[in-house]
Amino acid sequence: MTMAHVTMAHLPARERGAALLAVLAMVMLLSGFASLGLSRLRAASDRVVSSEARSEAQLLASTGTTAAVAIIQPLKARAGRRPDILQAPIPLPMGGGRVILRFSDAGACFNLNSLSVPQGRSGMASAVAQARPQDFARLLSAAGIPLLEADAIAKSTAARLSATGQLWADASEWVTVPGVTQAHWAAAGQLLCALPNREASAININSLTPEKAPLLVAMGLGPDEARRALAGRPREGWTSANDFWQQTSSAGVPESAGAQVVGTSSRWIALDLVAETPRARVRRTVLLDTVRSPARVVGSIWQAVEMAA
């Protein structure tokens, strides 16, 4: 018989009960500490596994991006006057997983940054094709914003961009301009972008949808001319910018910057990439500049990783 048993046996009944409760409380406390420790150990282990799975998926996505850069130029050449070929999803099996590539035209928009005049160059000739406030005002008016209001907003937007001298990273920054409301964004936001340069977007006239007709109005066409142009587009698309202007404008090529750079190919390409492994799924959106070969990644956004069940 142990000393603990002897001591417990010689205690009065009431004290023996209190001692037993103290022992039970100590056992429960130690059990709680053990459970907490195991829980933290499991959580730490899960974090390690999640981190590894996330890294695997992101590595696969990076490999997929490299593959996309390698195939975009020949894919554009194949697409020619058929933008739908460019937009078809491309599944690529890779290293026990797969990557799905989806390309789209990211230049079918009015580049707000083309309104930005670099500080110190006001009144001087620009080396690039830059849009003017009146071009932007025409677009806003075609999108349903009253003309006087559109003119004031266009001038305020150009003033804000030129005052800071910095390029916007996203078109949604437009709503920070005094006078611009959420209603204006709802009317024109889908027509706007913030490309990483000060040039008017070289719009591919073969990829424009009817909803994008205000982009042609910004170039100098009348609203009716713009709608008729898109409705009358040849089935296989226009062969050249000259072909387009000859068919759509009796006055010739407008003097706007957008009209001067319009074409039948897309410079800015958006890549929507999904990478899947047995343990995780990750999505990445990439902006490609394809003006030279190989194409260049100029912007990238990662989305949250989804873990496999």
C-alpha positions as CSV (number, residue, x, y, z in Angstrom):
1,M,0.0,0.0,0.0
2,T,1.4,3.3,-1.0
3,M,1.8,6.4,1.2
4,A,-0.9,8.1,-0.7
5,H,-3.3,5.2,0.0
6,V,-2.4,5.2,3.7
7,T,-2.8,8.9,4.0
8,M,-6.1,8.8,2.2
9,A,-7.3,5.9,4.3
10,H,-6.7,7.7,7.6
11,L,-8.5,10.9,6.5
12,P,-12.0,11.5,7.7
13,A,-14.7,10.7,5.0
14,R,-15.4,14.4,4.3
15,E,-11.7,15.2,3.7
16,R,-11.3,12.1,1.6
17,G,-14.1,13.3,-0.7
18,A,-12.5,16.8,-1.0
19,A,-9.1,15.2,-1.8
20,L,-10.7,12.9,-4.5
21,L,-12.4,15.9,-6.1
22,A,-9.0,17.7,-6.2
23,V,-7.4,14.7,-7.9
24,L,-10.2,14.5,-10.4
25,A,-9.9,18.2,-11.2
26,M,-6.1,17.8,-11.7
27,V,-6.7,14.9,-14.0
28,M,-9.3,16.9,-16.1
29,L,-6.9,19.9,-16.3
30,L,-4.1,17.7,-17.5
31,S,-6.4,16.1,-20.0
32,G,-7.4,19.5,-21.3
33,F,-3.8,20.6,-21.7
34,A,-3.1,17.3,-23.6
35,S,-6.1,17.9,-25.9
36,L,-5.1,21.5,-26.6
37,G,-1.6,20.4,-27.4
38,L,-2.8,17.7,-29.8
39,S,-5.2,20.2,-31.4
40,R,-2.5,22.7,-31.9
41,L,-0.2,20.0,-33.3
42,R,-2.9,18.9,-35.8
43,A,-3.6,22.6,-36.8
44,A,0.2,23.1,-37.4
45,S,0.3,19.9,-39.4
46,D,-2.7,21.0,-41.5
47,R,-1.1,24.4,-42.1
48,V,2.0,22.7,-43.4
49,V,-0.1,20.4,-45.7
50,S,-2.1,23.4,-46.9
51,S,1.0,25.4,-47.6
52,E,2.5,22.6,-49.6
53,A,-0.7,22.1,-51.6
54,R,-0.9,25.8,-52.3
55,S,2.7,26.0,-53.4
56,E,2.2,23.0,-55.7
57,A,-0.8,24.6,-57.4
58,Q,0.9,28.0,-57.7
59,L,4.0,26.4,-59.2
60,L,1.7,24.6,-61.7
61,A,0.0,28.0,-62.5
62,S,3.4,29.6,-63.1
63,T,4.4,26.8,-65.5
64,G,1.1,27.3,-67.2
65,T,1.7,31.0,-67.6
66,T,5.1,30.2,-69.3
67,A,3.3,27.9,-71.7
68,A,0.7,30.6,-72.4
69,V,3.4,33.1,-73.2
70,A,4.9,30.6,-75.6
71,I,1.7,29.9,-77.6
72,I,-0.1,33.3,-77.6
73,Q,1.7,34.6,-80.8
74,P,1.0,31.6,-83.0
75,L,-2.5,31.4,-81.5
76,K,-3.1,35.0,-82.5
77,A,-1.8,34.3,-86.0
78,R,-4.2,31.4,-86.3
79,A,-7.1,33.4,-85.0
80,G,-6.6,36.1,-87.6
81,R,-10.0,37.6,-88.2
82,R,-11.7,35.0,-86.0
83,P,-11.5,36.2,-82.4
84,D,-13.6,33.2,-81.2
85,I,-10.6,30.9,-81.9
86,L,-8.5,33.0,-79.4
87,Q,-11.2,32.6,-76.8
88,A,-11.6,28.8,-76.8
89,P,-10.4,27.2,-73.5
90,I,-7.2,25.3,-73.8
91,P,-6.6,22.4,-71.3
92,L,-3.0,21.4,-70.7
93,P,-2.2,18.2,-68.6
94,M,0.9,18.9,-66.5
95,G,2.8,17.0,-63.9
96,G,-0.1,15.1,-62.3
97,G,-2.5,18.0,-62.6
98,R,-3.8,20.2,-65.3
99,V,-4.0,23.9,-66.4
100,I,-6.9,25.5,-68.3
101,L,-6.0,28.6,-70.3
102,R,-8.6,31.1,-71.5
103,F,-7.5,34.1,-73.5
104,S,-9.5,37.2,-74.3
105,D,-9.0,40.6,-75.8
106,A,-8.1,43.1,-73.0
107,G,-7.7,46.1,-75.3
108,A,-11.3,46.5,-76.4
109,C,-11.7,49.5,-74.1
110,F,-10.9,53.2,-73.7
111,N,-7.6,53.5,-71.9
112,L,-8.1,56.1,-69.2
113,N,-4.3,56.5,-68.8
114,S,-4.2,57.8,-72.4
115,L,-5.7,61.0,-71.0
116,S,-2.7,61.5,-68.8
117,V,-0.2,64.1,-70.0
118,P,3.2,63.7,-68.3
119,Q,4.2,66.6,-66.1
120,G,6.4,69.1,-68.0
121,R,4.9,68.2,-71.4
122,S,1.7,70.3,-71.3
123,G,1.2,71.9,-74.7
124,M,4.1,69.9,-76.3
125,A,3.6,67.3,-79.0
126,S,3.4,63.7,-77.5
127,A,5.5,60.9,-78.9
128,V,2.6,58.5,-78.4
129,A,-1.0,58.5,-79.6
130,Q,-2.9,60.0,-76.7
131,A,-6.6,60.5,-76.4
132,R,-8.2,63.9,-75.9
133,P,-10.9,64.9,-73.3
134,Q,-13.3,65.4,-76.3
135,D,-12.8,61.8,-77.4
136,F,-13.7,60.6,-73.9
137,A,-16.7,62.9,-73.7
138,R,-18.0,61.4,-77.0
139,L,-17.8,57.9,-75.4
140,L,-19.5,59.0,-72.2
141,S,-22.3,60.6,-74.2
142,A,-22.7,57.5,-76.4
143,A,-23.0,55.5,-73.2
144,G,-26.0,57.6,-72.1
145,I,-24.5,60.4,-70.0
146,P,-25.8,63.9,-70.9
147,L,-23.4,65.7,-73.2
148,L,-22.7,68.7,-71.0
149,E,-22.2,66.4,-68.0
150,A,-20.0,64.1,-70.1
151,D,-17.8,67.0,-71.3
152,A,-17.3,68.2,-67.7
153,I,-16.4,64.7,-66.5
154,A,-14.0,64.1,-69.3
155,K,-12.1,67.3,-68.6
156,S,-12.0,66.6,-64.8
157,T,-10.7,63.1,-65.5
158,A,-7.9,64.4,-67.8
159,A,-7.0,67.0,-65.2
160,R,-6.8,64.5,-62.4
161,L,-4.6,62.1,-64.3
162,S,-2.3,64.9,-65.6
163,A,-2.0,66.5,-62.1
164,T,-0.7,63.4,-60.4
165,G,1.4,62.3,-63.4
166,Q,0.9,58.7,-62.3
167,L,-0.9,55.9,-64.2
168,W,-4.0,54.3,-62.7
169,A,-3.8,50.6,-62.0
170,D,-7.5,49.9,-62.4
171,A,-10.3,51.6,-64.2
172,S,-12.4,51.7,-61.0
173,E,-10.2,54.6,-59.9
174,W,-12.2,56.8,-62.2
175,V,-15.0,57.0,-59.5
176,T,-12.6,59.1,-57.3
177,V,-12.7,61.9,-59.8
178,P,-14.9,64.8,-58.6
179,G,-18.3,64.6,-60.3
180,V,-18.1,60.9,-61.2
181,T,-20.8,58.8,-59.5
182,Q,-21.7,55.2,-59.3
183,A,-24.4,55.8,-61.9
184,H,-21.7,57.0,-64.3
185,W,-19.7,53.9,-63.6
186,A,-22.7,51.7,-64.2
187,A,-23.2,53.4,-67.6
188,A,-19.7,53.5,-68.9
189,G,-17.5,51.3,-66.6
190,Q,-17.6,48.2,-68.9
191,L,-16.0,50.4,-71.7
192,L,-13.1,51.6,-69.6
193,C,-9.7,50.1,-68.7
194,A,-6.4,51.3,-67.2
195,L,-3.6,49.9,-69.4
196,P,0.0,50.3,-68.3
197,N,0.9,53.1,-70.7
198,R,-0.4,56.5,-71.9
199,E,-1.4,55.3,-75.4
200,A,-4.8,55.1,-76.9
201,S,-5.8,51.4,-76.9
202,A,-5.2,49.8,-80.3
203,I,-8.7,48.3,-80.6
204,N,-9.2,45.2,-82.7
205,I,-12.3,46.1,-84.8
206,N,-13.0,42.4,-85.4
207,S,-13.4,41.6,-81.7
208,L,-15.8,44.5,-80.9
209,T,-19.3,43.5,-79.8
210,P,-22.4,45.7,-80.4
211,E,-22.3,46.9,-76.7
212,K,-18.8,48.3,-77.4
213,A,-20.1,50.6,-80.2
214,P,-19.3,53.7,-78.0
215,L,-15.6,53.0,-78.5
216,L,-16.1,53.7,-82.2
217,V,-17.9,56.9,-81.3
218,A,-14.9,58.0,-79.2
219,M,-12.8,57.6,-82.3
220,G,-15.0,60.0,-84.3
221,L,-17.8,58.0,-85.8
222,G,-21.4,59.0,-85.2
223,P,-23.5,56.7,-83.0
224,D,-25.5,55.5,-86.0
225,E,-22.4,55.0,-88.0
226,A,-20.8,52.9,-85.2
227,R,-23.9,50.7,-84.9
228,R,-24.1,50.1,-88.6
229,A,-20.4,49.4,-88.8
230,L,-20.6,46.5,-86.3
231,A,-23.8,45.2,-87.8
232,G,-22.3,45.2,-91.3
233,R,-19.0,43.6,-90.3
234,P,-18.0,40.9,-92.8
235,R,-18.5,37.3,-91.6
236,E,-14.8,36.7,-91.6
237,G,-14.0,40.2,-90.2
238,W,-12.2,43.1,-91.9
239,T,-8.9,42.4,-93.6
240,S,-7.3,45.7,-92.5
241,A,-8.0,49.1,-90.8
242,N,-8.2,50.7,-94.2
243,D,-10.8,48.3,-95.3
244,F,-12.8,49.1,-92.2
245,W,-12.6,52.9,-92.7
246,Q,-13.5,52.7,-96.4
247,Q,-16.6,50.8,-95.5
248,T,-17.8,52.8,-92.5
249,S,-16.7,56.4,-92.9
250,S,-17.4,58.5,-95.9
251,A,-15.2,61.3,-94.4
252,G,-12.2,59.1,-94.2
253,V,-10.1,58.2,-91.1
254,P,-11.0,60.5,-88.2
255,E,-8.2,62.5,-86.6
256,S,-8.5,61.0,-83.1
257,A,-5.7,58.9,-81.6
258,G,-7.9,55.9,-81.3
259,A,-8.8,56.0,-85.1
260,Q,-5.1,56.2,-86.0
261,V,-4.1,53.0,-84.1
262,V,-7.2,50.8,-84.7
263,G,-6.4,47.5,-86.3
264,T,-7.4,43.9,-86.8
265,S,-5.2,42.3,-84.1
266,S,-5.2,42.6,-80.3
267,R,-2.1,43.9,-78.5
268,W,-3.4,43.4,-74.9
269,I,-4.5,39.9,-74.1
270,A,-6.0,38.8,-70.8
271,L,-5.2,35.3,-69.6
272,D,-7.6,33.6,-67.2
273,L,-5.7,30.5,-65.9
274,V,-6.9,27.8,-63.5
275,A,-4.4,25.3,-62.2
276,E,-5.6,22.0,-60.5
277,T,-3.7,19.4,-58.6
278,P,-5.1,16.5,-56.6
279,R,-4.8,18.6,-53.5
280,A,-5.6,22.2,-54.5
281,R,-7.0,24.5,-57.2
282,V,-5.8,28.1,-57.8
283,R,-6.8,30.8,-60.3
284,R,-4.6,33.5,-61.8
285,T,-5.5,36.4,-64.0
286,V,-2.6,37.7,-66.2
287,L,-2.3,40.7,-68.6
288,L,0.0,40.1,-71.5
289,D,1.5,42.7,-73.8
290,T,1.9,41.0,-77.2
291,V,3.4,43.9,-79.1
292,R,6.7,42.0,-79.3
293,S,7.6,38.3,-79.3
294,P,7.8,36.7,-76.8
295,A,4.8,38.3,-75.1
296,R,5.5,40.0,-71.8
297,V,3.6,39.6,-68.5
298,V,2.7,43.1,-67.3
299,G,0.2,42.4,-64.6
300,S,-1.0,39.4,-62.5
301,I,-3.6,38.8,-59.8
302,W,-3.8,35.6,-57.7
303,Q,-7.1,34.4,-56.3
304,A,-7.7,32.3,-53.2
305,V,-6.6,28.7,-53.3
306,E,-9.4,26.0,-53.0
307,M,-8.3,22.9,-51.2
308,A,-9.4,19.5,-52.3
309,A,-11.9,17.8,-50.1
